[in-house]
Amino acid sequence: MAKPHKPIPFDPADHLAKSLRNPAFKAAYNALEDEFSALDALLLARKEAGLTQAEVAERMGIAQSSLARIESSLGSRKHSPSLATLRRYAEACGKKLTIQIG
């Protein structure tokens, strides 16, 4: 008889805090700070608009898979969306793209 499945608890914030104790991880994480901030801003705009990826994609005139690639590319550095793409994303969420250097 198979043993019952016992879930392992996972706390992402705790995991990140522990991972940041590793200097190499911390340096790599900090190097991606601007991408994480941009992704947070996109996801917040979509959430505030109450839209799904599919709805934002439709408003932008692109496939949902393309929008998923845009959202996932921030933080991976595989592809950086253009300002025009970010502007269209913001407009699809009823927002205006602004850039701030601080």
Secondary structure as the mmCIF struct_conf table of DSSP 4:
data_model
#
loop_
_struct_conf.conf_type_id
_struct_conf.id
_struct_conf.beg_label_comp_id
_struct_conf.beg_label_asym_id
_struct_conf.beg_label_seq_id
_struct_conf.end_label_comp_id
_struct_conf.end_label_asym_id
_struct_conf.end_label_seq_id
HELX_LH_PP_P HELX_LH_PP_P1 ALA A 2 HIS A 5
HELX_LH_PP_P HELX_LH_PP_P2 PRO A 7 PRO A 9
HELX_RH_AL_P HELX_RH_AL_P1 PRO A 12 SER A 19
TURN_TY1_P TURN_TY1_P1 LEU A 20 ARG A 21
BEND BEND1 ASN A 22 ASN A 22
HELX_RH_AL_P HELX_RH_AL_P2 PRO A 23 ALA A 31
TURN_TY1_P TURN_TY1_P2 LEU A 32 LEU A 32
HELX_RH_AL_P HELX_RH_AL_P3 GLU A 33 ALA A 49
TURN_TY1_P TURN_TY1_P3 GLY A 50 GLY A 50
HELX_RH_AL_P HELX_RH_AL_P4 GLN A 53 MET A 60
TURN_TY1_P TURN_TY1_P4 GLY A 61 GLY A 61
BEND BEND2 ILE A 62 ILE A 62
HELX_RH_AL_P HELX_RH_AL_P5 GLN A 64 SER A 73
TURN_TY1_P TURN_TY1_P5 LEU A 74 SER A 76
BEND BEND3 LYS A 78 LYS A 78
HELX_RH_AL_P HELX_RH_AL_P6 LEU A 83 ALA A 92
TURN_TY1_P TURN_TY1_P6 CYS A 93 GLY A 94
#
